[in-house]
Amino acid sequence: MNLIFALAVPAFFLVSVFLYEPAALCRLMTAGAGNVSTFNIIICFTIILGVMLLSRLLLWLLRKHMSMDLYKFFAWCLIETLVYCAFTGLFLVLMNRGEDGWFSWFGRSISAIGSVSLYPYIILTLLAVANENYNAEPVQDGVRLKFYDNRHQLKFITESSSVLYIESNENYIVVHYLENGIEKRFQLRNTLKNLEPLCEQAGFARAHRCFIVNPKHVKSIRKDSSGLFFADLGVDREEGIPLSKKYYGSIAAMLD
């Protein structure tokens, strides 16, 4: 997918210039003396292609050393857009012999090139998310769940049916599970947010900002004297798992 992004963005730049001809982009390509628009287009295309290839290669190399959620991915796309707009702005100001200054041309590059680049980013991201959701198969009981840390290193494997709940503890998560009828726990460095896709496939549900539970182990839901809800799992945690009002309905529906 990274290679597709690296090729699609510069390709869409060419399509925009030659087919759609947006006014701001066409004006930008006329920087310099004489009829140099074709030359400018070729150089800008090369700059965008080079930045995209290097950026996506770096992203591929870092895939095992950093967790990448949708927000981090958007931030990465924004940074690489600013980088190739910065270099195209530098090239165009040189073609224009320094007139108006680099900041002005950088702003024009963001406005003209950055705006047309939004389309391939949005389309490819939506396709990637749709494809991931389509290919995601629910995890059945007895299937082993693989838990990775925030560097994507495999740390723990257990059956989905044995997991009781998962607890957030600052920069760590604690997996509470059963082994031969005894509750045990395993701690690894990660966040609940990163684990949510895996937990959703396994049929687990968010109960609280700090807890994800396996509904199959929930024995009952009770309300205490202060009006707070708790899910009882029939294990050593006597006070139960706190249920936020936001997630109470979804947990209760799973128990019906």
Buried (B, 14 or more C-beta within 10 A) or exposed (E): BBEEBBBBBBBBBBBBBEEEEEEEBBEBBBBBEEEBBEEBBEBBBEBBBBBBBBBBEEBEEEEEEEBBEEEEBEEBBEEBBBBBBBBBBBBBBEBBEEEEEBEBBBBBBBBBBBBBBEBBBEEBBEEBEEEEEEEEEEBEEEEEBEBBBBEBEEBBEBBBBBBBBBBBEEEBBEBBBBEEEEBEEBEBBBBBEBBBEBBBBBBBBBBBEBBBBBBBBBEEBEEEEEEEBBBBBEBEBEEBBBBBEEBBEEBBEBEE
